[in-house]
């Protein structure tokens, strides 16, 4: 038996088609192997035990996409008659197929399906502890926050599903939520409607004269300013997106170059070590040229040994120098992204946006001031 209470609707992610909500669930089940007489144990009717000591139903929620935020209590409550109780709070991130055609007057229906993975219908039967007639009233009594969504209805239905031709019990918790459209109406729909009315009113103005009426100039100027503002917003978003793309490409390029140079830095010393190993120094000293006087042999050995030793030392010094140079290059490549200021276009868009706002404000002020001053001036002259 499940008691499910919706505490709050935290977020509705339209793009990801996900619902973030907070639930409090209480689950009861009967264990026929547990029972005692309270009078034999000092009138003890219930005890608390860790969850690891007893069997508990393996319930899961089909629509949950993020199980990291699920948290259960560490203890169970056992009654003397064999009934066991477990309480748990859950921040659920669940999938919900949404339709935004009627935005911002849309209504969404989201389900949470509780079922057992392992057990069949004869082993576990899921039932709701709250009837549908009291579900909405009980949920609203515990409801804390609804964000921008209003809870319209809550229902619970027990159904049966077949998995591999084996019936199993399933509990479907259905929520019907409606978007609060007041903010969208006040901030978006009504202003656009005003502009539409203003545009329609401009067609009623007689333009038979040589001069364009001030109301027509006013409408044209306002719509021109709105068009320029929209174009500026589109341009800023394009530049910021370009900045993000360039940063990602630069990061991938630096990473690949860094790996190539690290590979080269590791290969060069190996080459020189192989070269050092391939020089047969001992064999040169062990054998003497034919026909060479014995008294000259020590001098030849000593001269050859010192010359080869000097060459080997030079090669080793060169290897060390190349290794240091390559390490320096790798460090410069890896730190170049950190040294240069990231977000070039982002900073430019902020500057341009600030400049455009000042110019836009001045242009709008001059335009509106000129139009209204002409209107007021003409009115004073007529008076």
Secondary structure, 3 states (H helix, E strand, C coil): CEEEEEEEEEEEECCCCEEEEEEEEEEEEECCCCCCCHHHHCCCCEEEEEHHHCCCCCEEECCEEECCCEEECCEEEEECCCEEEEEEEEEEEEECCCCCCCCCCCEEEEEEEEEECCCCCCCCCCCECCCHHHHHHHHHHHCCECCCEEEEEEEEEEEEEEECCEEEEEEEEEEEEEECCHHHHHHHHHHHHHHHHHHHHHCCCCCCCCCCCHHHHHHHHHHHHHHHHHHHHHHHHHHHHHHHHHHHHHHHHHHHHHHHHHHHHHHHHHHHHHHHHHCCHHHHHHCCCCCCCHHHHHHHHHHHHHHHHHHHHHHHHHHHHHHHHHHHHHHHHHHHHHHCCCCHHHHHHHHHHHHHHHHHHHHHHHHHHHHHHHHHHHHHHHC
